[in-house]
Amino acid sequence: MLEQKTVLVTACGSSIGLEVLRSLHQANLPLRVIGTEVSWWGKQVAEPYCDEVLILPRGDDADYLPSLTRVLESHAVDLAFVNTEPELEAIADCRDEIMVVLSCPGKVGLQACLSKQVLHDRLAGADLTAETMVVHGREDLEQALATFGSPIWLRCAEGPRGRGSIIVEQAEDGTFWMDYWRRRDAGDDVWLAHEYLPGRNLNWTSIWKDGELVVAACGERLQYFLSQVAVSGITGNVSHCRLVDSALITPIASQAVRLADARPHGIYAVDLREDKQGNPKVTEINGRQAFRPLLYTQGGINFSKVFVQVMLMIDHQPVEQPVVELGLEMVRGMDFEPIFRNPETGVTG
């Protein structure tokens, strides 16, 4: 009989955190699940899936890290899923000093997950990413348009959910856009201009242990919530997606992970976009579950379950690659539970 383990799920009332909780709930493992949230309503949403939910400061609050550390110690947490970018940023500098098993990569790998510029520097020369250059103003934008052709993709080098993303056809539009964001955030963010990639929008989620790939699967984003009111058409919150074959994606995405982190260990979610010729190009790597964890779970690969098993419950035993139900779609709405359907079989769940 397996010993009960204590698992912590941060931001457990968020869309990703809640899907991690639901996946753990379906896993039927001997777990005590502790959640952390920043709001009363997030706490209430997550409570049905947790033994206890604690209120913590936001990830961008100075008290977050000390508060998280106290919870890890006081609740004897064995493993923690960290689910938001601000939380990852808060623990980045001391990541390797935290002795609890964490879902995110070590400090070196986490740097590439939190900064797209660091990632592109580490992947430079491998032909894995779209052509990219750092831009500071109009002159750089004109050079990018001349080099990559029009349009180009412009975005902030740091931040989640397509932060600052926009399609730019004229240098003056991009100049205004960067100035607007700098005034809005009272900062001087690094900006990247990319070759525009018009093809499929993909996610490849993977679990690694001690430098070895354990399991992986691939999904495609089809639609976003409120895309019609977003300048870029991307909000980072997927409303419609499906599972696709990972055979051609795995060599590309796994190479990117190995270049970003010499000894991958943890969860790595690689985002890719196809160019005009249909070649997948890496756009970013997240050091956490991204895309839709519950779609992967429903389709046969429960990443939350596998991560707990591999890191806490399985000793020197190979994990078989699960059979994934390709074509399975997930439709999410703001006022209803997720709907799952495979158009090929007509089965709805």
C-alpha positions in Angstrom: 0.0 0.0 0.0 1.4 3.4 -1.0 2.1 5.9 1.7 -0.1 9.1 1.6 1.8 12.1 0.2 1.0 15.8 0.6 0.7 17.8 -2.6 0.3 21.6 -2.8 -1.4 23.3 -5.8 -0.9 27.0 -6.0 -3.4 29.4 -7.6 -5.8 26.5 -7.2 -8.8 28.5 -8.2 -7.3 29.8 -11.4 -8.2 28.1 -14.7 -4.9 26.1 -14.9 -4.8 25.4 -11.1 -8.3 24.1 -11.1 -7.6 21.8 -14.0 -4.5 20.5 -12.2 -6.8 19.8 -9.2 -9.4 18.0 -11.3 -6.7 15.9 -12.8 -5.3 14.9 -9.4 -8.9 14.2 -8.3 -9.3 11.8 -11.3 -5.9 10.2 -10.5 -7.2 8.4 -7.5 -3.8 8.4 -5.7 -3.3 8.4 -1.9 -2.8 12.2 -1.6 -3.6 15.0 0.8 -4.1 18.0 -1.4 -3.5 21.5 -0.1 -4.4 24.5 -2.2 -3.3 28.1 -2.0 -5.3 31.0 -3.3 -5.4 34.8 -3.2 -9.1 35.4 -3.1 -12.1 34.1 -1.1 -13.9 33.1 -4.3 -10.9 31.2 -5.7 -10.7 29.4 -2.4 -14.4 28.5 -2.6 -14.1 27.2 -6.2 -11.2 25.0 -5.3 -12.5 23.6 -2.0 -14.4 20.6 -3.4 -11.0 19.2 -4.7 -8.8 20.0 -1.7 -8.4 18.9 1.9 -7.6 22.5 2.8 -7.3 25.8 0.9 -5.1 28.5 2.4 -5.1 32.2 1.5 -1.6 33.5 0.4 -0.4 36.9 -1.0 -0.2 37.2 -4.7 2.9 36.0 -6.4 4.1 39.6 -7.1 3.7 40.5 -3.4 6.9 40.7 -1.3 5.3 38.5 1.3 4.5 35.7 -1.1 7.8 33.7 -0.9 8.0 33.8 2.9 4.4 32.8 3.1 4.8 29.9 0.7 7.9 28.7 2.5 6.0 28.6 5.8 3.2 26.6 4.2 5.6 24.1 2.7 7.2 23.6 6.1 4.1 23.7 8.3 2.1 21.2 6.1 5.0 18.9 5.4 4.5 19.3 1.7 6.1 16.5 -0.4 5.5 18.1 -3.9 4.1 21.4 -5.2 2.6 22.4 -8.5 3.4 26.1 -9.1 0.9 27.4 -11.6 1.4 31.1 -12.4 4.2 33.2 -13.8 4.3 35.7 -10.9 4.8 32.9 -8.5 7.6 31.4 -10.6 9.3 34.8 -10.8 9.0 35.0 -7.0 10.8 31.8 -6.4 13.3 32.0 -9.3 16.3 33.2 -7.5 16.1 30.7 -4.6 14.5 27.9 -6.7 17.4 25.5 -6.1 17.4 26.1 -2.3 13.8 24.8 -2.0 14.0 21.2 -0.9 10.4 20.3 -1.7 9.8 18.7 -5.1 8.5 21.4 -7.4 6.8 21.1 -10.8 9.0 23.8 -12.3 12.5 23.4 -13.6 15.7 24.3 -11.7 17.0 27.9 -11.6 18.9 27.7 -14.9 16.0 26.2 -16.8 13.5 28.5 -15.2 15.4 31.6 -16.5 14.7 30.5 -20.0 11.0 29.9 -19.2 10.6 33.3 -17.7 12.4 35.3 -20.3 11.8 34.9 -24.0 15.0 36.7 -24.7 17.1 34.3 -22.6 15.3 31.4 -24.4 16.1 32.8 -27.8 19.7 33.3 -26.9 20.0 29.7 -25.8 18.3 28.4 -28.9 20.3 30.7 -31.3 21.8 28.9 -34.2 19.6 25.7 -33.9 17.0 26.8 -36.4 14.2 26.1 -33.9 12.7 29.6 -33.6 11.3 32.2 -35.9 13.8 34.8 -37.0 14.0 37.3 -34.1 15.6 40.5 -33.2 15.5 42.9 -30.2 13.8 46.1 -31.0 14.0 49.4 -29.1 12.3 51.9 -31.4 11.2 52.9 -34.9 14.6 52.3 -36.5 14.8 48.7 -35.2 11.2 48.1 -36.3 12.0 49.3 -39.9 15.0 47.0 -40.0 12.9 44.0 -38.8 10.2 44.7 -41.4 12.9 45.0 -44.1 14.6 41.7 -42.9 11.6 39.5 -42.1 9.0 41.0 -44.5 5.6 42.4 -43.5 3.9 41.7 -41.2 6.0 40.9 -38.2 5.0 39.7 -34.7 5.9 42.1 -31.9 5.7 41.2 -28.2 7.3 41.8 -24.8 10.2 39.5 -24.0 8.7 38.7 -20.6 5.2 37.9 -19.3 2.4 35.4 -19.9 -0.8 35.4 -22.0 0.6 37.0 -25.1 1.6 40.1 -23.2 2.0 43.1 -25.5 1.6 40.9 -28.6 0.5 42.6 -31.9 0.9 42.1 -35.6 2.8 45.0 -37.1 2.7 46.1 -40.8 4.2 49.6 -40.4 7.0 50.8 -38.1 5.0 53.7 -36.8 2.3 51.4 -35.4 4.8 49.3 -33.6 6.6 52.4 -32.2 3.3 53.7 -30.8 2.5 50.3 -29.4 5.8 50.0 -27.5 5.5 53.5 -26.2 2.0 52.9 -25.0 3.0 49.7 -23.0 6.0 51.5 -21.5 3.8 54.3 -20.3 1.2 51.9 -19.1 3.6 49.7 -17.1 6.0 52.6 -16.1 8.9 50.5 -17.3 11.3 49.9 -20.2 10.5 46.4 -21.3 12.6 44.5 -23.7 10.7 44.0 -27.0 11.2 41.3 -29.6 10.2 41.3 -33.3 9.7 37.9 -34.9 9.1 36.6 -38.4 5.3 36.2 -38.6 4.2 32.6 -38.2 0.7 32.0 -39.7 0.3 28.3 -39.2 -1.0 26.0 -36.4 -0.7 27.2 -32.8 0.6 24.2 -30.8 1.5 23.2 -27.3 3.8 20.3 -26.4 3.7 19.4 -22.7 6.3 17.1 -21.2 7.7 15.7 -18.0 11.4 15.2 -17.5 13.4 13.5 -14.8 17.1 13.8 -14.3 17.7 14.9 -17.9 15.5 12.2 -19.5 12.1 12.7 -21.2 9.4 10.7 -19.4 6.1 11.5 -21.3 4.9 14.1 -23.7 1.8 15.0 -25.8 0.7 17.7 -28.1 -2.3 19.9 -28.5 -3.5 22.6 -30.9 -5.2 25.9 -29.9 -8.1 26.7 -32.1 -9.8 29.7 -30.5 -9.4 32.1 -27.6 -11.8 33.8 -25.3 -12.5 37.4 -26.3 -10.1 37.1 -29.3 -12.3 39.6 -31.2 -11.5 42.4 -28.7 -7.7 41.6 -28.5 -5.5 43.5 -30.9 -3.4 40.4 -31.6 -6.3 38.0 -31.6 -4.6 36.1 -28.8 -5.7 36.4 -25.2 -3.8 33.4 -23.8 -7.1 31.8 -22.5 -8.0 29.0 -24.8 -11.7 28.4 -25.5 -11.4 25.6 -28.1 -8.6 23.2 -28.6 -7.8 19.6 -29.6 -5.2 16.8 -29.2 -2.9 16.2 -32.2 -0.1 13.8 -33.1 3.2 14.7 -31.4 5.4 12.5 -33.6 6.8 15.4 -35.6 6.8 17.9 -32.8 8.6 15.9 -30.1 12.1 16.0 -31.7 11.9 19.7 -32.2 10.4 20.6 -28.8 12.6 18.2 -26.8 15.7 19.6 -28.5 14.6 23.1 -27.5 14.2 21.9 -23.9 17.6 20.4 -23.8 19.2 23.6 -25.2 17.2 25.7 -22.7 18.2 23.5 -19.8 21.2 21.2 -19.9 19.6 18.7 -17.4 15.8 19.0 -17.7 13.9 18.1 -14.6 10.2 19.0 -14.1 7.4 20.1 -16.3 8.1 21.9 -19.6 5.3 23.2 -21.8 6.7 24.3 -25.2 4.6 26.6 -27.4 5.2 26.4 -31.1 3.8 28.0 -34.2 4.1 26.8 -37.8 5.7 29.1 -40.5 4.4 29.5 -44.0 5.9 26.2 -45.0 4.3 24.3 -42.1 7.5 24.0 -40.1 7.0 24.2 -36.3 9.0 27.0 -34.6 9.4 27.3 -30.9 7.9 30.6 -29.5 8.3 30.0 -25.7 8.7 27.4 -23.0 6.6 27.5 -19.8 8.0 26.0 -16.6 4.5 24.8 -15.6 1.5 23.1 -17.1 0.1 25.4 -19.8 -2.5 24.9 -22.6 -5.3 22.8 -21.0 -4.2 20.1 -18.5 -7.7 18.7 -18.3 -7.8 18.1 -22.1 -4.6 16.0 -21.8 -6.1 14.2 -18.8 -9.4 13.4 -20.6 -7.4 12.3 -23.7 -5.4 9.7 -21.8 -2.3 11.5 -20.4 -2.8 12.9 -16.9 0.4 14.9 -16.5 -0.4 15.8 -12.9 -0.8 12.1 -12.0 2.3 11.1 -13.9 4.4 13.8 -12.3 3.4 12.8 -8.8 4.0 9.1 -9.6 7.4 9.7 -11.2 8.7 12.1 -8.5 7.3 10.5 -5.4 5.9 7.0 -6.0 7.9 5.1 -8.6 11.5 4.1 -8.1 13.6 3.2 -11.1 10.6 1.9 -13.1 10.1 3.1 -16.7 6.8 4.9 -17.4 5.0 3.7 -20.5 3.9 6.4 -23.0 0.1 6.6 -22.6 -2.1 6.2 -25.7 -3.5 9.6 -26.4 -6.9 10.1 -28.0 -6.0 12.2 -31.0 -8.6 14.5 -32.3 -10.3 14.9 -28.9 -11.6 18.5 -28.6 -12.3 20.6 -25.6 -14.7 23.5 -25.7 -14.7 25.9 -22.7 -17.3 28.5 -21.8 -17.6 31.1 -19.2 -20.9 29.8 -17.9 -20.6 26.0 -18.4 -18.3 23.1 -17.6 -15.8 22.0 -20.3 -17.3 19.9 -23.0 -15.2 17.1 -24.7 -15.9 15.6 -28.1 -14.1 13.6 -30.7 -15.5 14.5 -34.1 -14.3 11.3 -35.6 -16.2 9.1 -33.2 -19.0 11.5 -32.3 -18.5 10.6 -28.6 -19.2 13.6 -26.3 -18.1 13.7 -22.6 
